Each structure stands twice: as C-alpha cells, then as structure tokens.
Amino acid sequence: MTDTTDTLDYSKTLYLPETEFPMRGGLPKKEPELVARWQEMRLYDKLRASAAGRPKYVLHDGPPYANGNIHIGHALNKILKDVITRSFQMRGFDSNYVPGWDCHGLPIEWKIEEENYRSKGKEKPNLKESAAMIEFRKECRAYAEHWVGVQSEEFKRLGIEGDFDKPYKTMDFKSEARIAGELLKIAKSGQLYRGSKPIMWSVVERTALAEAEIEYQAYESDTIWVKFPVVRALATDTSEQATAGVGSDQIDRHHSKAGLLKDASVVIWTTTPWTIPGNRAVSFSERIAYGLYEVTAAENDFGPQPGEKLIFADALAEECFAKAKLQFKRISDVKPFDLQGITCAHPLKGLGGGYDFQVPLIAGDHVTDDAGTGFVHTAPGHGREDFEAWMDAARDLEARGISSAIPFTVDDAGYYTKDAPGVGPDREGGPARVIDDKGKKGDANQAVITALINAGNLFSRGRLKHDYPHSWRSKKPIIFRNTPQWFVHMDKDFGDGTTLRSRALNAIDDTRFVPASGQNRLRGMIEDRPDWVLSRQRAWGVPICVFADVDGNVLLDDAVNTRILEAFEAEGADAWFAEGARERFLGNHASDPKWIQVTDILDVWFDSGSTHAFTLEDRPDLKWPADVYLEGSDQHRGWFHSSLLESCATRGRAPYDAVITHGFTMAEDGRKMSKSLNNQVFPQDIMKESGADILRLWVMTTDYWEDQRLGKTVIKTNIDSYRKLRNTIRWMLGTLAHDTGESVAATELPELERLMLHRLVELDQLVRQGYDNFDFKRITRALIDFSNIELSAFYFDVRKDTLYCDAPSSIRRKASLQVIRTIFDSLVTWLAPMLPFTMEEAWLDRKPDALSVHLEQFPEIPAEWRDDALAAKWKKIRTVRRVVTGALEIERREKRIGSSLEAAPTVYITDPELVEAVSDCDFAEVCITSGLEVKAEAGPGTAFRLDDVSAVSITPDLAEGRKCARSWRITDDVGSDPAYPDVSARDAAALHELKALGLL
C-alpha cells in the first residue's frame, strides 16, 4: 500500500520533545514537596555517607540570634553558605554544614522582659534570689528553643541542607561548659583582669555594651562652651631636667607670661554637659597654635564681659566669639610650654561644697582644631580617649600632688552619685539623671548648665544634631560610664613575647579575605581597639565563673575549675546560680571569705567567639580550623573579631583560614529597608509568591560583596532569567526523551558537536574557579548566557532539524543527542548548588531511578575536548551568521518571509579568512535557511550590512523549490520519492527507515 499525506500525520513521525517537566515551575508548591522528600529519604545522612573518607571542607556557621522569624539578611547569608558547602561537596570534599544559634544574651532577655513582664504590667522578679534567677533563665531558654525550631524550618524552606537534627546551640549544657572552659583558660594565662574603665553603658538595658552592639542614629545634643579659670600659670617644675631642650629666653618669657595668664580662663566645648562633674583635666595639643584673647564688648548677659581674658586655638577663636556674641582682641601667643604650666579651677567649684581640686592642662594626641575651641574637656570616667590621656599623665600628676583617681559620677540607672556634689543625692529633690528608663533625656544637662551660669563659667550654649551611639536592641542612646568590669588584656605579654594584639594581627596576615578589603578593615579595628570588656550585668548567659578577692585577684585552682566545668556540662550554667553554688565549687576554699563569687555574665560575643571550640573541635565530622567563615560586613567588629581574639588568646591563631564578607540588602531605590518606609522585602513572601529558587537566583546574580538591592522589579528580572533557563532545561529533557544512549566515536563527531564539547571544557574551568573564588555571579552569568545564547539561540536552533527529522540511524542525530546528554548532566550539576530545587526536579525527571542530584559529583570533562583552533574557526562562522540573521530579521519584520527556511540568501565576503571558514561547513544549515550561496566579493550597495562586520553583506533572496511537508525546508528534491510525494528525499528516507522499524 502506498503511503500518502492523506493517511500519514507527519508530526507524529518527528522526534519532537516530550517531557512532563512543566514549562512553569510552580515552585511555591513543588519546593515544599522536595524538602519533604529530602527529609524522608534522609538526604543529609546520605551525603555524609557518600563523602566518607574524602578530605573535609568546613564552613563554620556564624550563629544568628534565636529571637524571631528570619529576614532577608538571614536568607542572603544562609543561601551563600549553602552554595559554598554544596559546591565543595560536589567537587570531591566532605563538606558538612552544621547550623548554629546564639541563644544567650540581651536580645532574648529583653524579649522575655517585654513579653512576660512589661507588657503584662508585672514586675520583673528579683534575680538576686537563686530560685527566681533560675526560673527566669528557664523562660529565656524556652523562648530561644522555640525560635531555633521556627528558624530551622524557614532555613530548610530556603533549600539549606545541613545537620538540623543536631545543630550547635550556645545554650546547650556542653556548649555552656566549653564556653566557661575557654574563659578559664584565659584566666589561667593571666590575661583576665578586673578594671575600672569608661565603657559604653545602656541605661535602658542596665548593662555594658560592646562596639558590635552599637548603631549610630541622629540625635540632638545640648552643647556648651565652658570657662575653666586659671589659678596657676607657672610651671611647677622648671628644673634643668624638666626644661631640657627649652632655651633660657623661653623660660624667662614663660615666667613673664604667667602673670598675664593667671587671670585668664581656658575654654572648652562639649556635647555632653552632664560629664562636667566628672572633669579632671583639660587636654591641649602641642601642634596647635593658641592665643590669649580679651573681650572688648558683649551682648550676652550671662556670658563673658568686657575685660575678661580667654585662651583659644587661633583657628577657632573668631567662630567661638561670634557664637557668644562677643567682640574681642588678641593679646598674645600662648605656647605649649605655657600651657603645660597652667592649672585651672573646676568650673563647678563650690557647688554642693565640692570640686575643690586642681584641674591640670595635659597634652593629648586626640586634640584637634577642626571644631570646638582647641581644648578638650577631659572626664576620664566618660570616654576612652579621656581615660587614656588621663592615665598617660597620671604619674606626672601624682608627682605634682594631683590625685589620679577616677570618680564614679553616674550609676547604672543614669543618676548622679555622691561623686557629683550638688547634682547628686545631696541635691534638693534628689539626683539629676542623664537618661531615664525609656531612653529619654533626663535633667542632668540642665542642672549642670544652670550651675555653670550661677558660677559665672558658661561661655555660651547651643544645640547640635549629630550621629550618636545607640543600643541596636533598645534603639536608645547610651552613655560612657566608668564602672568596674572584667577585661582581657590586649597588650600583656603571654610570656612568649606575644600579646593578644600581636597574635591577632599576625593571624590577620595569614588569613585570606574575600573581598581583600576586609583584611585592612579588621586590621584597623584590632590595631586601635581597647582591652576586651567581657562582663555584662544581666542574667541570661554563661557566667564569668571565677572567684576573686576585692582587688580583682582571681582564684586559680584546677580542682575548683574542674568542679565548675563538670557541673556545667551536667546541669548547664544554671548551676552557677543555684543555692549553695559557692560552697559547692570552692570546696576547701569556701571557708575563706575573701573569695567572692562573680555574678556578671559573659558578653554574648564571647559565646559566639567560642563556638569554634565546641563545634569544630568537638565534632568528629568537622575540623579545626575552619576553611572559611562567612558573614555580613558588620561582623568585622562582631563575630570575625571576637572569634579571632578568643582563638588567639587560647590557641595562638585564628579559627579560620578564610573570611568572606557580604554586604547588606537595600530597598530597590537604594534606601535602607525599614518598617516606617514600608519598603521591606521578606523572604517568606518571595518564597510564597515565586519560590526559593528565585530568591537564590537573585543572591547568585548580585555582587554580594557590596550592598545589594531588592524589590519587585529585581525579582521580576530574576523570574525572567529563571524562565529562560528552565525552558532550556525543559527542551533538553524533551529531546533526550528520544535518547537511546548510543555513543558516537570522537572521530565521527561533527564539528558543531566538537565545538560544544570544547565550550564545556572552558565552562568547567570557569565554574570550578568561580566556586573556588566564591564568585557566584560569574558562574551564573556564564551559564545563563551559555544556555540562552549558545544553546537555545544557536546550537539547539541549528540542530532542531537534525534532531526532529533525521532518520534513527543518522550519525549526526546520535552525535547531537550524545552531546546534549553531556551538556544536560554538566549544566544541571553545575547549577545544583545554586538552584537545588529546580535541578533536583530536572535530574529526577531525566533519571527517575536516581536518589538525588545532590549526591552526584561535577562531571569530569576530558581536557582533550579542548580545541582552540576549532573555536577560533567557529567564532568566524558565527560572526558571518550574525550578519545573515540580521538581514533575515528585517525580512520577517517586513513580512516578506515567514521563517528563515523561506530564504536562500547570498552572502558576500571580502575577508578570505571568513570565506574559508564558512565554506568549510554547511552554512545554510548553520543559518537555518533552505539554501545559501557564498561569494568572495563585495556585495551590492543595497545589500544588508552590520557596522562592526564591514567585510560581510547580504542579499536576502527567496528559496526556490517546494516546501517539504515534514521538515518545512524548501528544496528541489521534494517529490523525488513517489512513496512520499510531498517530502524531501532526506525526509522520505527517514520515513522508510521508521516504517522498517515498525515505528509508523
């Protein structure tokens, strides 16, 4: 029986793509199903088993706080970590990810106080009572445990794979014991001490704060210019030794100047009037030019009056006098040697019967003439630079009979103490307050200003809006307050010629930073940082579990420490607060009343800084040090910083070999995300609407080292990119549905297939280097471009006719299927760390008997596939093809042709190399035309050209012949086979072969 077009549906004779892999991902529904599948099959355990014996690659997880739903910063951070661990796992490593949580500290304690007490009008229990303390800590523990569970599920929904069944938590009993053990190591090395220094203090939260717990917000401060009357202007020591290098004429001038300066006042400027009761000195700079000025006219009733003499930095005098509405004249220079001899009266002298002490002028490197008066009010109990300048001068001051004692002028609630006469407890109505319990400005500033006016020592006053430190938890301003705390020395010798600072700086030099700028940033922080303050006056955390005498000397007894650590591991750190804890731990020392049990808790940064000890060292499935730490750029002063110091103090090196830093996520317009601006983007919303893989693709396509932007437009862009990528994979799956797995010998592969294999070699190198360099954007961009430009728009487009229409025995068709099979395996595994849900779905569609793509390794791409000469040739071919495509696009747009198969263009080429390249291939097939003629000559003036390919021009002629009813190519051999009169000879031969195989 003769076949006819009336009885045969040619579409059913084609190898058209067939797949159940949907065009639309439906990720919000599909992804949770895959999460459930991974959990049911215990994928994590299978990953560990499959990697047994491989070299370990460890990314140590920086612990988020367990106190709320995850935000977009969490999502960015965890996705980056997941991609790193997955990529190393699929490249021959045992890359185990162990998530962790920071469970102690003020954030959680603050929430418990708010939710369980303040919001219900209940009074917080008296935590000095053992039972109340332990019960309160149990509330904190339960709260943290709840949020660990919530965040775990949210991280899993993001596609994060790790040991969520056994994460590390700083509140686990074993963790608390190890944190305590790290502290005791530092104590035993002699680096732990109790000292009194000005530290950042939150009145609202009643605790010391670390730099990492501070953020800067706009704040309006009272500003004052204050007169310090000179009471002595002659240097107390003009001996030969004290005046070495000073000429006799200068000494004589100094003596004569002393009389002139004695009736003057030194003027300071400050934005913290409340610190004036704590003033003990005035700092000046030997690099600044100073002058003595006299007031000639005044418009201000309370300020200086005509005839008064004042000392200012010359660069600032005019501005200051204008502020006070004064006219003035300059009388003389004031040299550094003159300033060294000046002693002033305190501007509050006589207030409350106090402040009757000398206020010396001292030299300080921190003094500038950029703003203020050129003199710095120095209250050593209220500022780091003030403290350091005071301590540097202490020995000389003591020799002059000036006490170097530092007062405690403000208590933990922000009230003035007895060390602030006249504004403290002796004041009528009670002590003034700097900040109240709600973070509002108290009456301390006004009390001081009023006292200064009454004393006649206020030069001027005003207000200044500036950035001021606030607690990032309570969002309330903090103060600098001198208070006894526990510190770790930064510059005390360990006995081996090193200090904590030198060890840390050396460790920074040995660490790889990505980006490299992170190294200088962390180095700068370590170089300048003060001693590490460890103590917090709170309840929820690991205690500073030492016993000390009144002078701060720590009991160093191994037996005592062993009892403490054993109790902590069995019962948790609550054991420290239990009834009878002192007697239990001290043992034979309990009868000695000098040993006082410290009740402060450790800074939560010490907890997180110690996680390497009880995670990396204690788990056999990990290793110490970690290969990499990855966190946001704020962690240069946070986790990177505390981990470095803790590890250097106890082990002499950093707990990491590399540090990766990511930026912060901003709104689409570049502004910070905030509730008030209604511009926040929540990962939960993106996953619900678009899917986690869309969020992950956004992370992979950003310059995550810098701040990134996220919003609806950005998400839409990533959805479009994902859709194109998904459709490329879908087409491969549909085409490979007809793959029988046959292989073609390398010598029989057509050039186009060999070109694609060459590209896989290049991409394999790029992908592996990209993962090594944590440059995910480079990988993603390369693979997306490869999919869209080289596969969908070129290779697949060219080969569709072969794949759909060639006979089953066609070598070219088999070769193409073989290459597509290789491309699919490569592309899907390369992308699996980045888009784990989509690549898992695609892998299982292609290989339904497989367990998971995530148990696979990146394919080994043979180096011999590389063929640079072939690639150079095809670069030329594609250059000419681009001109042909441009010409045909115009013909389609003008509706002169419907598809490129209706064309048979003439290609004019004047470049011999391009002629040779296109003449050595079936260029009509490459251009997807039914015919094509190449002429080695210039084209007519009307021919189509591209500006950047001047050697090529095109005349888009129409193809001649008949249209094949099966392949739609226009040829002159349609009807040459009477069995199939409406198809080409190639298609007729394919139909005969299909029929012989029983496929028709």
Secondary structure, DSSP 8 states (H G I E B T S, - for coil): ----TTT--GGGGS------S-SS--HHHHHHHHHHHHHHTTHHHHHHHHTTTS-B--EE----BSSS---HHHHHHHHHHHHHHHHHHTTT-B-----EEB--SHHHHHHHIIIIIGGGT-----TTSHHHHHHHHHHHHHHHHHHHHHHHHHHHHTT--S-TTS-EETTSHHHHHHHHHHHHHHHHTT-EEEEEEEEEEETTTTEEE-GGGEEEEEEEEEEEEEEEEEEE-S-S--STTTTTT--HHHHHHHHHHHHHHTTEEEEEEES-GGGGGG--EEEE-TTS-EEEEEEEEE--SSS--TT-EEEEEHHHHHHHHHHTTEEEEEEEEE-HHHHHT-EEE-TTTTGGG---SEEEEEE-TT--SSSTTS-EEE-TTS-HHHHHHHHHHHHHHHHTT--------B-TTSBB-TTSTTTSTTSTTS--BSB-TTS-B-SHHHHHHHHHHHHT-EEEEEEEEEEEEEETTT--B-EEEEEEEEEE-SS---SSS--HHHHHHHHHHTSEEESTHHHHHHHHHHHH---EE-EES-SSS-B---EE-TT--B---HHHHHHHHHHHHHH-GGGGGSTTHHHHHHGGGGG-TT-EE---EE-HHHHHHTHHHHTTTT-TTS-SSBSEEEEEGGGGTTHHHHHHHHHHHHHSS-SBSEEEEE--EEETTSSB--TTTT----HHHHHHHT-HHHHHHHHHTS-TTS-EEESHHHHHHHHHHHHHHHHHHHHHHHHHTT-------GGG--HHHHHHHHHHHHHHHHHHHHHHTT-HHHHHHHHHHIIIIIIIIIIHHHHHHHHHHS-TT-HHHHHHHHHHHHHHHHHHHHHTTTSHHHHHHHHHHH-TT-S-GGGS------GGG--HHHHHHHHHHHHHHHHHHHHHHHHHHTTS-SSGGGB--EEEE--HHHHHHHHTS-HHHHHT-S--EEESS---TTSEEETTEEEEEEE--B--SEE-TTT--EES-TT-STTSTTS-HHHHHHHHHHHHTT--
